[in-house]
């Protein structure tokens, strides 16, 4: 089953967004993703538990919340 | 027992160094720390396992290695 998880992640430079991308690439079950520094929007698609995605990205130390 | 762990962490902006600080503040056993964006040096002091500190900071998605 494919789930789409959309998050707002506080990123302020290309190092920030690159760090988020590296974490997503290490996650199991990811089929596709996008990370936008401009809009602060991170979308991850795949066989995923939304809460687990939120927690993994929170471990980057950046403020992370589900996109409203 | 107090251990001092010194790491080189790839940080490119204040958002990056702030993220590393937030992760260190959540670690147990930390007595003192410093994070320098300019020198890319992170020092953490306390009752700590150096490998665990390296792994926790690696989860920020930033390239992290022991300071040579």
Backbone of each chain as nested JSON, in Angstrom:
{
  "chains": [
    {"id": "A", "residues": [
      {"number": 1, "name": "UNK", "atoms": {"N": [0.853, -1.193, 0.0], "CA": [0.0, 0.0, 0.0], "C": [0.884, 1.236, 0.0]}},
      {"number": 2, "name": "UNK", "atoms": {"N": [0.585, 2.167, -0.869], "CA": [1.375, 3.391, -0.95], "C": [0.716, 4.509, -0.153]}},
      {"number": 3, "name": "UNK", "atoms": {"N": [1.5, 5.094, 0.729], "CA": [1.052, 6.22, 1.547], "C": [1.867, 7.435, 1.129]}},
      {"number": 4, "name": "UNK", "atoms": {"N": [1.23, 8.601, 1.176], "CA": [1.961, 9.833, 0.895], "C": [2.001, 10.644, 2.183]}},
      {"number": 5, "name": "UNK", "atoms": {"N": [3.199, 10.965, 2.635], "CA": [3.379, 11.714, 3.88], "C": [3.914, 13.095, 3.516]}},
      {"number": 6, "name": "UNK", "atoms": {"N": [3.215, 14.14, 3.957], "CA": [3.647, 15.509, 3.658], "C": [3.972, 16.211, 4.973]}},
      {"number": 7, "name": "UNK", "atoms": {"N": [5.175, 16.757, 5.027], "CA": [5.662, 17.385, 6.252], "C": [6.131, 18.807, 5.977]}},
      {"number": 8, "name": "UNK", "atoms": {"N": [6.067, 19.622, 7.022], "CA": [6.712, 20.937, 6.994], "C": [7.988, 20.813, 7.819]}},
      {"number": 9, "name": "UNK", "atoms": {"N": [9.123, 21.077, 7.201], "CA": [10.418, 20.921, 7.875], "C": [11.175, 22.245, 7.768]}},
      {"number": 10, "name": "UNK", "atoms": {"N": [11.639, 22.755, 8.907], "CA": [12.364, 24.029, 8.934], "C": [13.765, 23.83, 8.356]}},
      {"number": 11, "name": "UNK", "atoms": {"N": [13.975, 24.326, 7.141], "CA": [15.278, 24.191, 6.466], "C": [15.718, 25.573, 6.016]}},
      {"number": 12, "name": "UNK", "atoms": {"N": [16.99, 25.901, 6.25], "CA": [17.422, 27.262, 5.925], "C": [18.528, 27.342, 4.874]}},
      {"number": 13, "name": "UNK", "atoms": {"N": [19.08, 26.202, 4.464], "CA": [20.095, 26.25, 3.412], "C": [20.146, 24.9, 2.699]}},
      {"number": 14, "name": "UNK", "atoms": {"N": [20.964, 24.839, 1.65], "CA": [21.087, 23.588, 0.903], "C": [21.678, 22.458, 1.731]}},
      {"number": 15, "name": "UNK", "atoms": {"N": [22.456, 22.817, 2.762], "CA": [22.976, 21.787, 3.674], "C": [21.852, 21.144, 4.468]}},
      {"number": 16, "name": "UNK", "atoms": {"N": [20.891, 21.974, 4.867], "CA": [19.72, 21.488, 5.611], "C": [18.894, 20.534, 4.747]}},
      {"number": 17, "name": "UNK", "atoms": {"N": [18.557, 20.97, 3.539], "CA": [17.703, 20.144, 2.692], "C": [18.445, 18.885, 2.253]}},
      {"number": 18, "name": "UNK", "atoms": {"N": [19.754, 19.009, 2.03], "CA": [20.552, 17.829, 1.685], "C": [20.573, 16.809, 2.812]}},
      {"number": 19, "name": "UNK", "atoms": {"N": [20.624, 17.29, 4.045], "CA": [20.62, 16.383, 5.202], "C": [19.297, 15.628, 5.277]}},
      {"number": 20, "name": "UNK", "atoms": {"N": [18.201, 16.336, 5.028], "CA": [16.881, 15.681, 5.042], "C": [16.82, 14.62, 3.933]}},
      {"number": 21, "name": "UNK", "atoms": {"N": [17.33, 14.954, 2.759], "CA": [17.34, 13.984, 1.648], "C": [18.142, 12.736, 1.996]}},
      {"number": 22, "name": "UNK", "atoms": {"N": [19.282, 12.919, 2.641], "CA": [20.113, 11.754, 2.995], "C": [19.373, 10.814, 3.954]}},
      {"number": 23, "name": "UNK", "atoms": {"N": [18.618, 11.403, 4.891], "CA": [17.844, 10.579, 5.828], "C": [16.738, 9.818, 5.092]}},
      {"number": 24, "name": "UNK", "atoms": {"N": [16.05, 10.494, 4.186], "CA": [14.963, 9.835, 3.439], "C": [15.52, 8.687, 2.605]}},
      {"number": 25, "name": "UNK", "atoms": {"N": [16.687, 8.892, 2.003], "CA": [17.291, 7.841, 1.164], "C": [17.642, 6.591, 1.959]}},
      {"number": 26, "name": "UNK", "atoms": {"N": [17.835, 6.746, 3.26], "CA": [18.177, 5.588, 4.107], "C": [16.931, 4.85, 4.611]}},
      {"number": 27, "name": "UNK", "atoms": {"N": [15.755, 5.449, 4.453], "CA": [14.509, 4.826, 4.959], "C": [14.108, 3.665, 4.055]}},
      {"number": 28, "name": "UNK", "atoms": {"N": [13.538, 2.628, 4.689], "CA": [13.009, 1.51, 3.908], "C": [11.599, 1.816, 3.433]}},
      {"number": 29, "name": "UNK", "atoms": {"N": [11.263, 1.338, 2.245], "CA": [9.892, 1.44, 1.742], "C": [9.603, 2.68, 0.926]}},
      {"number": 30, "name": "UNK", "atoms": {"N": [10.606, 3.574, 0.774], "CA": [10.372, 4.823, 0.045], "C": [10.377, 4.554, -1.463]}},
      {"number": 31, "name": "UNK", "atoms": {"N": [9.331, 5.023, -2.142], "CA": [9.252, 4.877, -3.603], "C": [9.614, 6.178, -4.308]}},
      {"number": 32, "name": "UNK", "atoms": {"N": [9.244, 7.285, -3.69], "CA": [9.514, 8.587, -4.309], "C": [9.502, 9.643, -3.203]}},
      {"number": 33, "name": "UNK", "atoms": {"N": [10.18, 10.751, -3.443], "CA": [10.153, 11.83, -2.456], "C": [10.506, 13.146, -3.119]}},
      {"number": 34, "name": "UNK", "atoms": {"N": [10.156, 14.24, -2.449], "CA": [10.637, 15.56, -2.863], "C": [10.901, 16.388, -1.622]}},
      {"number": 35, "name": "UNK", "atoms": {"N": [11.898, 17.237, -1.719], "CA": [12.29, 18.126, -0.618], "C": [12.42, 19.526, -1.203]}},
      {"number": 36, "name": "UNK", "atoms": {"N": [11.626, 20.47, -0.711], "CA": [11.703, 21.843, -1.211], "C": [12.152, 22.794, -0.118]}},
      {"number": 37, "name": "UNK", "atoms": {"N": [13.325, 23.357, -0.323], "CA": [13.845, 24.362, 0.607], "C": [12.959, 25.612, 0.555]}},
      {"number": 38, "name": "UNK", "atoms": {"N": [12.491, 25.946, -0.641], "CA": [11.719, 27.177, -0.822], "C": [10.388, 27.143, -0.074]}},
      {"number": 39, "name": "UNK", "atoms": {"N": [9.667, 26.024, -0.203], "CA": [8.345, 25.947, 0.428], "C": [8.376, 25.249, 1.793]}},
      {"number": 40, "name": "UNK", "atoms": {"N": [9.549, 24.684, 2.175], "CA": [9.699, 23.939, 3.439], "C": [8.859, 22.655, 3.426]}},
      {"number": 41, "name": "UNK", "atoms": {"N": [8.5, 22.212, 2.233], "CA": [7.625, 21.038, 2.111], "C": [8.435, 19.797, 1.744]}},
      {"number": 42, "name": "UNK", "atoms": {"N": [8.183, 18.722, 2.486], "CA": [8.826, 17.433, 2.234], "C": [7.718, 16.406, 1.994]}},
      {"number": 43, "name": "UNK", "atoms": {"N": [7.756, 15.737, 0.845], "CA": [6.759, 14.717, 0.518], "C": [7.485, 13.389, 0.337]}},
      {"number": 44, "name": "UNK", "atoms": {"N": [7.014, 12.366, 1.038], "CA": [7.618, 11.035, 0.926], "C": [6.512, 10.052, 0.576]}},
      {"number": 45, "name": "UNK", "atoms": {"N": [6.727, 9.245, -0.463], "CA": [5.724, 8.268, -0.89], "C": [6.293, 6.869, -0.797]}},
      {"number": 46, "name": "UNK", "atoms": {"N": [5.45, 5.933, -0.372], "CA": [5.885, 4.534, -0.332], "C": [5.089, 3.751, 0.688]}},
      {"number": 47, "name": "UNK", "atoms": {"N": [5.617, 2.584, 1.019], "CA": [4.981, 1.733, 2.028], "C": [5.527, 2.18, 3.385]}},
      {"number": 48, "name": "UNK", "atoms": {"N": [4.85, 3.169, 3.975], "CA": [5.428, 3.925, 5.09], "C": [4.429, 4.13, 6.222]}},
      {"number": 49, "name": "UNK", "atoms": {"N": [4.943, 4.228, 7.42], "CA": [4.155, 4.65, 8.578], "C": [4.413, 6.152, 8.776]}},
      {"number": 50, "name": "UNK", "atoms": {"N": [3.386, 6.996, 8.624], "CA": [3.6, 8.444, 8.711], "C": [4.305, 8.882, 9.992]}},
      {"number": 51, "name": "UNK", "atoms": {"N": [3.937, 8.269, 11.127], "CA": [4.561, 8.657, 12.397], "C": [6.055, 8.331, 12.391]}},
      {"number": 52, "name": "UNK", "atoms": {"N": [6.423, 7.188, 11.817], "CA": [7.837, 6.795, 11.752], "C": [8.628, 7.75, 10.857]}},
      {"number": 53, "name": "UNK", "atoms": {"N": [7.993, 8.204, 9.785], "CA": [8.656, 9.174, 8.896], "C": [8.881, 10.483, 9.648]}},
      {"number": 54, "name": "UNK", "atoms": {"N": [7.846, 10.933, 10.364], "CA": [7.962, 12.167, 11.158], "C": [9.107, 12.053, 12.169]}},
      {"number": 55, "name": "UNK", "atoms": {"N": [9.182, 10.908, 12.853], "CA": [10.218, 10.737, 13.877], "C": [11.62, 10.691, 13.275]}},
      {"number": 56, "name": "UNK", "atoms": {"N": [11.771, 9.997, 12.161], "CA": [13.098, 9.892, 11.538], "C": [13.585, 11.268, 11.091]}},
      {"number": 57, "name": "UNK", "atoms": {"N": [12.678, 12.059, 10.52], "CA": [13.098, 13.38, 10.046], "C": [13.302, 14.327, 11.224]}},
      {"number": 58, "name": "UNK", "atoms": {"N": [12.549, 14.144, 12.306], "CA": [12.77, 14.952, 13.521], "C": [14.179, 14.761, 14.063]}},
      {"number": 59, "name": "UNK", "atoms": {"N": [14.739, 13.561, 13.848], "CA": [16.098, 13.28, 14.348], "C": [17.172, 14.07, 13.617]}},
      {"number": 60, "name": "UNK", "atoms": {"N": [16.806, 14.762, 12.545], "CA": [17.76, 15.687, 11.927], "C": [17.964, 16.901, 12.824]}},
      {"number": 61, "name": "UNK", "atoms": {"N": [17.083, 17.081, 13.833], "CA": [17.19, 18.243, 14.718], "C": [16.42, 19.445, 14.192]}},
      {"number": 62, "name": "UNK", "atoms": {"N": [15.749, 19.278, 13.052], "CA": [14.973, 20.383, 12.474], "C": [13.515, 20.268, 12.917]}},
      {"number": 63, "name": "UNK", "atoms": {"N": [12.877, 21.406, 13.132], "CA": [11.466, 21.407, 13.516], "C": [10.661, 20.757, 12.394]}},
      {"number": 64, "name": "UNK", "atoms": {"N": [9.913, 19.713, 12.734], "CA": [9.203, 18.895, 11.747], "C": [7.773, 18.672, 12.223]}},
      {"number": 65, "name": "UNK", "atoms": {"N": [6.811, 18.905, 11.339], "CA": [5.398, 18.659, 11.701], "C": [4.644, 18.216, 10.456]}},
      {"number": 66, "name": "UNK", "atoms": {"N": [3.497, 17.557, 10.651], "CA": [2.685, 17.185, 9.496], "C": [2.177, 18.454, 8.825]}},
      {"number": 67, "name": "UNK", "atoms": {"N": [2.167, 18.439, 7.509], "CA": [1.68, 19.597, 6.736], "C": [0.19, 19.736, 6.963]}},
      {"number": 68, "name": "UNK", "atoms": {"N": [-0.265, 20.931, 7.337], "CA": [-1.711, 21.137, 7.606], "C": [-2.459, 21.355, 6.302]}}
    ]},
    {"id": "B", "residues": [
      {"number": 1, "name": "UNK", "atoms": {"N": [32.251, 8.874, 34.952], "CA": [33.474, 9.168, 34.197], "C": [33.16, 10.142, 33.061]}},
      {"number": 2, "name": "UNK", "atoms": {"N": [33.959, 11.158, 32.952], "CA": [33.718, 12.15, 31.897], "C": [34.584, 11.854, 30.676]}},
      {"number": 3, "name": "UNK", "atoms": {"N": [33.927, 11.773, 29.559], "CA": [34.6, 11.545, 28.284], "C": [34.403, 12.792, 27.427]}},
      {"number": 4, "name": "UNK", "atoms": {"N": [35.417, 13.125, 26.614], "CA": [35.274, 14.241, 25.682], "C": [35.302, 13.674, 24.274]}},
      {"number": 5, "name": "UNK", "atoms": {"N": [34.246, 13.936, 23.521], "CA": [34.131, 13.428, 22.159], "C": [34.237, 14.613, 21.206]}},
      {"number": 6, "name": "UNK", "atoms": {"N": [35.179, 14.546, 20.269], "CA": [35.352, 15.639, 19.308], "C": [35.077, 15.106, 17.905]}},
      {"number": 7, "name": "UNK", "atoms": {"N": [34.18, 15.789, 17.22], "CA": [33.735, 15.344, 15.9], "C": [33.899, 16.461, 14.88]}},
      {"number": 8, "name": "UNK", "atoms": {"N": [34.058, 16.043, 13.627], "CA": [33.975, 16.984, 12.511], "C": [32.611, 16.762, 11.86]}},
      {"number": 9, "name": "UNK", "atoms": {"N": [31.79, 17.807, 11.822], "CA": [30.438, 17.693, 11.276], "C": [30.268, 18.735, 10.166]}},
      {"number": 10, "name": "UNK", "atoms": {"N": [29.831, 18.285, 8.996], "CA": [29.642, 19.197, 7.858], "C": [28.399, 20.062, 8.09]}},
      {"number": 11, "name": "UNK", "atoms": {"N": [28.626, 21.337, 8.404], "CA": [27.526, 22.282, 8.66], "C": [27.739, 23.497, 7.782]}},
      {"number": 12, "name": "UNK", "atoms": {"N": [26.666, 23.973, 7.154], "CA": [26.836, 25.071, 6.208], "C": [26.066, 26.339, 6.567]}},
      {"number": 13, "name": "UNK", "atoms": {"N": [25.223, 26.284, 7.595], "CA": [24.51, 27.511, 7.996], "C": [24.111, 27.397, 9.463]}},
      {"number": 14, "name": "UNK", "atoms": {"N": [23.547, 28.47, 9.994], "CA": [23.101, 28.461, 11.383], "C": [21.983, 27.455, 11.64]}},
      {"number": 15, "name": "UNK", "atoms": {"N": [21.218, 27.147, 10.593], "CA": [20.183, 26.113, 10.734], "C": [20.807, 24.75, 10.962]}},
      {"number": 16, "name": "UNK", "atoms": {"N": [21.905, 24.498, 10.257], "CA": [22.637, 23.232, 10.412], "C": [23.206, 23.102, 11.826]}},
      {"number": 17, "name": "UNK", "atoms": {"N": [23.915, 24.133, 12.284], "CA": [24.541, 24.037, 13.603], "C": [23.47, 24.021, 14.7]}},
      {"number": 18, "name": "UNK", "atoms": {"N": [22.376, 24.739, 14.495], "CA": [21.277, 24.712, 15.453], "C": [20.657, 23.327, 15.558]}},
      {"number": 19, "name": "UNK", "atoms": {"N": [20.551, 22.637, 14.436], "CA": [19.998, 21.278, 14.434], "C": [20.906, 20.338, 15.23]}},
      {"number": 20, "name": "UNK", "atoms": {"N": [22.208, 20.481, 15.047], "CA": [23.153, 19.636, 15.796], "C": [23.033, 19.931, 17.296]}},
      {"number": 21, "name": "UNK", "atoms": {"N": [22.919, 21.211, 17.65], "CA": [22.757, 21.578, 19.069], "C": [21.497, 20.962, 19.664]}},
      {"number": 22, "name": "UNK", "atoms": {"N": [20.399, 20.995, 18.913], "CA": [19.145, 20.44, 19.44], "C": [19.281, 18.946, 19.727]}},
      {"number": 23, "name": "UNK", "atoms": {"N": [20.013, 18.233, 18.864], "CA": [20.21, 16.798, 19.073], "C": [21.075, 16.56, 20.32]}},
      {"number": 24, "name": "UNK", "atoms": {"N": [22.127, 17.343, 20.479], "CA": [23.008, 17.173, 21.646], "C": [22.229, 17.432, 22.938]}},
      {"number": 25, "name": "UNK", "atoms": {"N": [21.361, 18.449, 22.917], "CA": [20.587, 18.792, 24.119], "C": [19.64, 17.665, 24.538]}},
      {"number": 26, "name": "UNK", "atoms": {"N": [19.269, 16.803, 23.592], "CA": [18.359, 15.685, 23.911], "C": [19.115, 14.456, 24.418]}},
      {"number": 27, "name": "UNK", "atoms": {"N": [20.453, 14.441, 24.275], "CA": [21.235, 13.271, 24.691], "C": [21.344, 13.208, 26.203]}},
      {"number": 28, "name": "UNK", "atoms": {"N": [21.332, 11.998, 26.734], "CA": [21.546, 11.835, 28.171], "C": [23.036, 11.82, 28.488]}},
      {"number": 29, "name": "UNK", "atoms": {"N": [23.391, 12.362, 29.642], "CA": [24.769, 12.283, 30.124], "C": [25.661, 13.439, 29.715]}},
      {"number": 30, "name": "UNK", "atoms": {"N": [25.113, 14.392, 28.934], "CA": [25.94, 15.505, 28.454], "C": [26.122, 16.534, 29.57]}},
      {"number": 31, "name": "UNK", "atoms": {"N": [27.373, 16.908, 29.821], "CA": [27.669, 17.931, 30.833], "C": [27.966, 19.282, 30.19]}},
      {"number": 32, "name": "UNK", "atoms": {"N": [28.593, 19.231, 29.02], "CA": [28.963, 20.468, 28.337], "C": [29.17, 20.148, 26.859]}},
      {"number": 33, "name": "UNK", "atoms": {"N": [29.008, 21.145, 26.021], "CA": [29.243, 20.926, 24.585], "C": [29.544, 22.245, 23.9]}},
      {"number": 34, "name": "UNK", "atoms": {"N": [30.152, 22.161, 22.725], "CA": [30.297, 23.332, 21.875], "C": [30.125, 22.898, 20.423]}},
      {"number": 35, "name": "UNK", "atoms": {"N": [29.557, 23.79, 19.632], "CA": [29.329, 23.529, 18.207], "C": [29.852, 24.745, 17.453]}},
      {"number": 36, "name": "UNK", "atoms": {"N": [30.838, 24.542, 16.587], "CA": [31.377, 25.656, 15.815], "C": [31.117, 25.457, 14.331]}},
      {"number": 37, "name": "UNK", "atoms": {"N": [30.29, 26.357, 13.792], "CA": [30.024, 26.345, 12.345], "C": [31.306, 26.689, 11.586]}},
      {"number": 38, "name": "UNK", "atoms": {"N": [32.086, 27.597, 12.13], "CA": [33.284, 28.082, 11.437], "C": [34.335, 26.988, 11.271]}},
      {"number": 39, "name": "UNK", "atoms": {"N": [34.591, 26.246, 12.343], "CA": [35.643, 25.224, 12.278], "C": [35.089, 23.831, 11.982]}},
      {"number": 40, "name": "UNK", "atoms": {"N": [33.742, 23.698, 11.982], "CA": [33.071, 22.394, 11.771], "C": [33.362, 21.423, 12.915]}},
      {"number": 41, "name": "UNK", "atoms": {"N": [33.746, 21.989, 14.062], "CA": [34.113, 21.153, 15.209], "C": [32.986, 21.114, 16.247]}},
      {"number": 42, "name": "UNK", "atoms": {"N": [32.667, 19.895, 16.664], "CA": [31.651, 19.677, 17.691], "C": [32.322, 18.919, 18.839]}},
      {"number": 43, "name": "UNK", "atoms": {"N": [32.255, 19.482, 20.036], "CA": [32.835, 18.838, 21.217], "C": [31.714, 18.569, 22.214]}},
      {"number": 44, "name": "UNK", "atoms": {"N": [31.619, 17.33, 22.673], "CA": [30.596, 16.961, 23.655], "C": [31.304, 16.299, 24.83]}},
      {"number": 45, "name": "UNK", "atoms": {"N": [30.997, 16.781, 26.053], "CA": [31.629, 16.236, 27.256], "C": [30.568, 15.659, 28.179]}},
      {"number": 46, "name": "UNK", "atoms": {"N": [30.889, 14.539, 28.795], "CA": [29.962, 13.943, 29.759], "C": [30.196, 12.466, 29.916]}},
      {"number": 47, "name": "UNK", "atoms": {"N": [29.209, 11.807, 30.513], "CA": [29.26, 10.354, 30.682], "C": [28.678, 9.748, 29.413]}},
      {"number": 48, "name": "UNK", "atoms": {"N": [29.55, 9.54, 28.419], "CA": [29.11, 9.285, 27.046], "C": [29.878, 8.144, 26.407]}},
      {"number": 49, "name": "UNK", "atoms": {"N": [29.194, 7.444, 25.487], "CA": [29.853, 6.47, 24.626], "C": [30.154, 7.176, 23.293]}},
      {"number": 50, "name": "UNK", "atoms": {"N": [31.427, 7.337, 22.938], "CA": [31.766, 8.097, 21.728], "C": [31.045, 7.588, 20.472]}},
      {"number": 51, "name": "UNK", "atoms": {"N": [30.929, 6.28, 20.33], "CA": [30.269, 5.721, 19.143], "C": [28.784, 6.119, 19.113]}},
      {"number": 52, "name": "UNK", "atoms": {"N": [28.138, 6.118, 20.28], "CA": [26.719, 6.499, 20.348], "C": [26.537, 7.974, 19.991]}},
      {"number": 53, "name": "UNK", "atoms": {"N": [27.488, 8.812, 20.416], "CA": [27.428, 10.238, 20.075], "C": [27.578, 10.411, 18.564]}},
      {"number": 54, "name": "UNK", "atoms": {"N": [28.547, 9.699, 17.987], "CA": [28.754, 9.755, 16.53], "C": [27.477, 9.345, 15.794]}},
      {"number": 55, "name": "UNK", "atoms": {"N": [26.839, 8.267, 16.244], "CA": [25.639, 7.769, 15.56], "C": [24.465, 8.733, 15.688]}},
      {"number": 56, "name": "UNK", "atoms": {"N": [24.282, 9.299, 16.872], "CA": [23.162, 10.235, 17.073], "C": [23.331, 11.461, 16.185]}},
      {"number": 57, "name": "UNK", "atoms": {"N": [24.556, 11.963, 16.097], "CA": [24.761, 13.165, 15.281], "C": [24.713, 12.812, 13.791]}},
      {"number": 58, "name": "UNK", "atoms": {"N": [25.108, 11.601, 13.428], "CA": [24.98, 11.162, 12.028], "C": [23.525, 11.175, 11.577]}},
      {"number": 59, "name": "UNK", "atoms": {"N": [22.607, 10.943, 12.519], "CA": [21.177, 10.914, 12.174], "C": [20.639, 12.286, 11.797]}},
      {"number": 60, "name": "UNK", "atoms": {"N": [21.432, 13.333, 11.992], "CA": [21.038, 14.638, 11.466], "C": [21.124, 14.647, 9.937]}},
      {"number": 61, "name": "UNK", "atoms": {"N": [21.803, 13.625, 9.351], "CA": [21.972, 13.575, 7.897], "C": [23.221, 14.3, 7.431]}},
      {"number": 62, "name": "UNK", "atoms": {"N": [23.985, 14.844, 8.383], "CA": [25.217, 15.568, 8.037], "C": [26.412, 14.623, 8.144]}},
      {"number": 63, "name": "UNK", "atoms": {"N": [27.388, 14.813, 7.252], "CA": [28.581, 13.981, 7.282], "C": [29.286, 14.207, 8.627]}},
      {"number": 64, "name": "UNK", "atoms": {"N": [29.515, 13.124, 9.36], "CA": [30.04, 13.207, 10.728], "C": [31.158, 12.183, 10.89]}},
      {"number": 65, "name": "UNK", "atoms": {"N": [32.284, 12.633, 11.436], "CA": [33.405, 11.7, 11.672], "C": [34.163, 12.16, 12.921]}},
      {"number": 66, "name": "UNK", "atoms": {"N": [34.899, 11.227, 13.523], "CA": [35.73, 11.626, 14.664], "C": [36.808, 12.592, 14.185]}},
      {"number": 67, "name": "UNK", "atoms": {"N": [37.063, 13.605, 14.984], "CA": [38.086, 14.613, 14.665], "C": [39.453, 13.948, 14.716]}},
      {"number": 68, "name": "UNK", "atoms": {"N": [40.223, 14.118, 13.654], "CA": [41.554, 13.461, 13.593], "C": [42.577, 14.29, 14.338]}}
    ]}
  ]
}
